[in-house]
Amino acid sequence: MNTLIVATLVAGLLNPETVTCHLWKRLEINGTKNCIYRGPNRTVYTHYPTHNWSECVKTFQCPYSNMKDKKPTVHEMLEGLRNGF
């Protein structure tokens, strides 16, 4: 029984569930470009393009993160990005 639980957890970590995310916003903070994507159930994903904004595709499959309990506000997201650098 324990082996089954461990196998399920490892499979979930190796193959995370993905959802279709759409480009929400492009930001430049302290000279670093950020492409912010949103998906279902408040899934948020950030991509850091290396050369130019054309690396920010309109849609792609991003890792699913279920945030039903708490909605991050735009202000919280921007503060998190600013504090990270």
C-alpha positions as CSV (number, residue, x, y, z in Angstrom):
1,M,0.0,0.0,0.0
2,N,2.8,2.4,0.9
3,T,4.5,1.6,-2.4
4,L,1.4,2.6,-4.3
5,I,1.2,6.0,-2.5
6,V,4.9,6.7,-3.1
7,A,4.6,5.7,-6.8
8,T,1.6,8.0,-7.2
9,L,3.5,11.0,-5.6
10,V,6.6,10.4,-7.7
11,A,4.5,10.2,-10.9
12,G,2.8,13.4,-10.0
13,L,6.1,15.2,-9.5
14,L,7.7,13.8,-12.7
15,N,4.7,14.5,-14.9
16,P,2.9,17.5,-13.5
17,E,-0.6,18.3,-14.8
18,T,-0.5,21.1,-17.4
19,V,-3.1,23.5,-18.6
20,T,-3.3,26.1,-21.4
21,C,-2.1,29.5,-20.2
22,H,-2.6,32.7,-22.0
23,L,-0.3,35.8,-22.1
24,W,-1.7,38.3,-19.6
25,K,1.0,40.9,-19.2
26,R,4.5,41.9,-20.2
27,L,6.5,43.7,-17.6
28,E,10.1,45.0,-17.4
29,I,11.4,45.3,-13.8
30,N,14.9,46.5,-13.1
31,G,15.9,45.7,-16.7
32,T,14.5,42.1,-16.6
33,K,11.7,41.2,-19.0
34,N,8.8,39.2,-17.5
35,C,6.0,37.5,-19.4
36,I,3.1,36.7,-17.0
37,Y,0.6,34.0,-18.0
38,R,-2.7,33.1,-16.5
39,G,-4.7,29.9,-16.8
40,P,-7.7,28.2,-15.2
41,N,-8.3,28.3,-11.4
42,R,-5.9,31.3,-11.1
43,T,-2.9,29.4,-12.4
44,V,-0.1,32.0,-12.8
45,Y,3.2,31.3,-14.5
46,T,6.1,33.7,-15.2
47,H,8.5,33.4,-18.2
48,Y,11.8,35.4,-18.4
49,P,12.7,36.0,-22.1
50,T,16.4,36.2,-22.7
51,H,16.5,38.4,-25.8
52,N,13.2,40.2,-26.8
53,W,9.5,40.2,-26.2
54,S,8.9,37.9,-29.2
55,E,9.8,35.0,-26.9
56,C,6.5,35.6,-25.1
57,V,4.1,33.3,-27.0
58,K,0.4,33.9,-26.8
59,T,-0.5,30.5,-25.4
60,F,1.4,27.4,-24.1
61,Q,1.0,24.5,-21.7
62,C,2.1,25.6,-18.2
63,P,2.2,23.7,-14.9
64,Y,-1.1,23.7,-13.2
65,S,-1.2,25.4,-9.8
66,N,-4.6,25.4,-8.0
67,M,-5.0,28.6,-6.1
68,K,-8.7,28.4,-5.3
69,D,-8.2,29.4,-1.7
70,K,-6.5,32.7,-2.2
71,K,-6.6,35.2,-5.1
72,P,-3.3,37.0,-5.7
73,T,-4.0,40.6,-6.5
74,V,-2.1,42.4,-9.3
75,H,-0.4,44.5,-6.6
76,E,0.7,41.4,-4.7
77,M,2.1,39.9,-8.0
78,L,4.0,43.1,-8.8
79,E,5.4,43.3,-5.2
80,G,6.5,39.7,-5.4
81,L,8.3,40.3,-8.7
82,R,10.0,43.5,-7.3
83,N,11.1,41.9,-4.1
84,G,12.5,38.9,-6.0
85,F,15.2,41.0,-7.6
